[in-house]
């Protein structure tokens, strides 16, 4: 399947899926190994440390400090890594509703980590997104 770049097609074909479980963000020192008892959904190395996004249960069992208890929403359309404006169009309505988002773009899809207690509200907003207005199309081109 070819990755989609067209913003209108991305928005029309985006079908958000809410993943089961609560995920948290942890950090370990930059030189530390990832504990063998955790299976990160995401790892990202920064100068200050390595970020791990893992299920809450794994963080607690490993004794890792964690933050941002979140639910994961996957936008199932195959978005191109160089698509322009897709995440902006998706996250703006969430921001207007006061819902924080940690977005991750992977090879096939974009993923949103939203506060666990607002996941249902975020899903309702995403499912109800209208197609992109013509005036926005022109300004995002």
Order of alpha helices (4+ residues) and beta strands (2+ residues): alpha-beta-beta-beta-beta-alpha-beta-alpha-beta-beta-alpha-alpha
